[in-house]
Amino acid sequence: MAFTIAIDGPAAAGKGTIGRALAAHFGFAHLDTGLLYRATGRKMLQGLDPVAAARSLRAEDLLADDLRSSEVGQAASRVAAIPEVRQALLDFQRAFARRTGGAVLDGRDIGTVICPEAEVKFFVTASDAERARRRHLELSEKDPRLTLKEVVEDLRQRDARDSARATAPLRPAKDALLLDTSEMTIEEAVATAVAEVEGRRGA
């Protein structure tokens, strides 16, 4: 039986952490759809046309060890604004979402475009300052020279681009549960999400 959990939100709000935790808790498959765009952006940085990159994407492309870099993140945001790229990745995501046994997908347009019929939808957010702190903590392990100011600017550019794009802009689905993790621990955020899904599954 298919059961889809859609999680949207801006970068570093906690949607990936919550998505992985929900998948583990309920035994569902998990897809970080941002990796599809990061892998496409990475191919673009290597000189490939963005649309051709999206159409040629393979599972092993999602395992590249530099997909979480700031440079690839910016490239991902740029290719995600291209309608033809989004269309090329659409069928893959929708098929994954309705797989037997349940699925959790997190990204920018899951509840609004990819899976508007999802049984549960979350929009995970956090304050700009908290998101920047988290992302800086994550990225500075690989690049100690990276400053908090640079991370703030990177997030600001991505937020603006993701929210303003003509195709599938970042916004909450009308029926999504807003989950602000600014002052939540990981455990608190996950517990809140688990309780919501259990309530929907039992309804």
C-alpha positions in Angstrom: 0.0 0.0 0.0 1.3 3.4 -0.9 1.6 6.1 1.7 3.5 9.3 0.9 5.0 11.9 3.2 5.9 15.2 1.5 8.4 17.5 3.2 9.2 20.9 1.9 11.2 23.9 3.2 14.2 26.1 2.7 17.8 24.9 3.1 19.1 24.0 6.5 15.6 24.1 8.1 15.9 20.4 9.1 13.7 18.7 6.5 16.3 16.2 5.5 17.0 15.1 9.1 13.2 14.8 9.7 12.7 13.0 6.5 15.3 10.4 7.2 14.0 9.9 10.8 10.5 9.4 9.6 11.5 6.9 7.0 13.5 4.9 9.5 10.7 5.1 12.1 8.0 3.8 9.7 10.1 1.6 7.5 9.5 3.8 4.4 11.8 4.5 1.6 13.4 8.0 1.6 14.4 10.3 -1.2 16.2 13.6 -0.7 15.1 15.2 -4.0 17.6 18.0 -3.6 20.3 15.4 -4.4 18.7 15.1 -7.9 19.2 18.8 -8.5 22.7 18.8 -6.8 23.8 15.9 -9.1 22.4 17.8 -12.1 24.1 21.0 -11.0 27.4 19.1 -10.5 27.2 17.8 -14.1 26.6 21.3 -15.3 29.7 22.6 -13.5 31.6 19.9 -15.4 30.4 21.4 -18.6 27.2 19.5 -19.5 24.0 21.2 -20.6 21.6 21.3 -17.6 18.7 19.6 -19.4 21.0 16.9 -20.8 22.5 16.4 -17.3 19.0 15.9 -15.8 18.0 13.4 -18.5 21.2 11.4 -18.2 21.1 11.2 -14.3 21.9 7.8 -12.9 21.6 6.4 -9.4 25.3 6.4 -8.9 25.4 10.2 -9.6 23.6 10.7 -6.2 26.6 9.2 -4.4 29.3 11.7 -5.4 31.1 12.9 -2.3 31.0 16.7 -3.2 27.2 17.0 -3.6 26.9 18.9 -0.3 29.4 21.6 -1.2 28.4 25.2 -1.3 29.4 25.5 -5.0 27.2 22.5 -6.0 24.4 23.9 -3.9 24.4 27.1 -5.8 24.5 25.2 -9.1 21.6 23.1 -8.0 19.5 26.2 -7.3 20.3 27.5 -10.7 19.3 24.4 -12.6 16.2 23.9 -10.5 14.9 27.2 -12.0 14.9 25.6 -15.5 11.5 24.2 -16.3 12.9 21.5 -18.6 15.2 20.2 -15.9 12.3 20.0 -13.4 10.2 18.1 -16.0 13.0 15.7 -16.7 13.1 14.7 -13.0 9.4 14.7 -12.4 8.5 11.2 -13.4 11.3 9.7 -11.3 10.1 11.5 -8.2 6.4 10.6 -8.7 7.1 6.9 -9.2 9.2 6.8 -6.1 6.5 8.6 -4.1 3.8 6.0 -4.9 6.0 2.9 -4.4 4.5 0.1 -2.3 5.5 0.2 1.3 5.5 4.0 1.8 7.8 6.8 0.9 9.2 10.0 2.3 10.3 12.7 -0.1 11.9 16.0 1.0 12.6 19.0 -1.3 11.2 22.3 -2.4 8.0 21.4 -4.3 7.0 18.0 -3.1 3.6 18.9 -1.6 2.7 21.5 -4.2 3.9 19.9 -7.5 5.4 16.4 -7.2 2.9 14.8 -4.7 -0.1 17.1 -4.2 -2.0 13.9 -3.2 0.4 13.0 -0.4 -1.2 11.6 2.7 0.9 13.9 4.9 2.6 17.2 4.1 5.0 19.2 6.1 6.6 22.6 5.5 9.7 22.7 7.7 11.2 26.1 8.4 13.6 27.9 10.8 14.8 31.4 11.3 17.5 32.7 8.9 20.0 33.0 11.8 19.5 29.4 12.9 19.6 28.0 9.4 22.9 29.9 8.7 24.3 28.6 12.0 23.5 25.0 11.1 24.7 25.2 7.6 28.0 26.9 8.7 28.5 24.2 11.2 28.0 21.5 8.6 30.1 23.1 5.8 33.0 24.5 7.9 34.0 20.9 8.8 35.1 20.5 5.1 36.2 24.1 4.6 37.4 25.8 7.8 37.9 29.1 5.9 34.2 29.5 5.2 32.7 32.4 7.2 29.2 32.7 8.7 28.7 35.8 6.6 29.4 33.8 3.4 26.9 31.2 4.5 24.2 33.8 5.2 24.7 35.3 1.8 24.6 31.9 0.1 21.3 31.0 1.9 19.9 34.5 1.0 20.6 34.0 -2.7 19.2 30.5 -2.7 16.0 31.5 -0.8 15.4 34.3 -3.2 16.0 32.2 -6.3 13.9 29.3 -5.0 11.0 31.4 -4.0 10.9 33.7 -7.0 11.3 31.1 -9.8 8.4 30.9 -12.2 8.2 27.1 -12.1 7.4 25.4 -8.8 8.4 28.1 -6.5 9.2 27.3 -2.8 6.0 27.7 -0.8 3.9 25.7 1.6 1.1 23.5 0.3 -2.3 24.8 1.5 -2.8 21.7 3.6 0.8 21.3 4.9 1.6 21.3 8.6 4.0 24.2 9.4 6.9 22.9 11.5 9.2 25.7 12.8 12.4 24.0 14.1 14.2 27.3 15.2 14.0 26.4 18.9 13.4 22.7 18.6 15.9 19.9 19.3 16.1 17.3 16.6 14.3 14.9 18.9 11.5 17.3 19.5 11.0 18.0 15.8 11.0 14.3 14.9 8.6 13.5 17.7 6.2 16.1 16.5 6.4 14.8 12.9 6.0 11.2 14.0 2.9 12.0 16.0 1.3 13.8 13.1 1.9 10.9 10.7 0.6 8.4 13.2 -2.5 10.5 13.6 -3.1 10.5 9.8 -2.4 6.8 9.4 -4.8 6.0 12.2 -7.5 8.3 10.9 
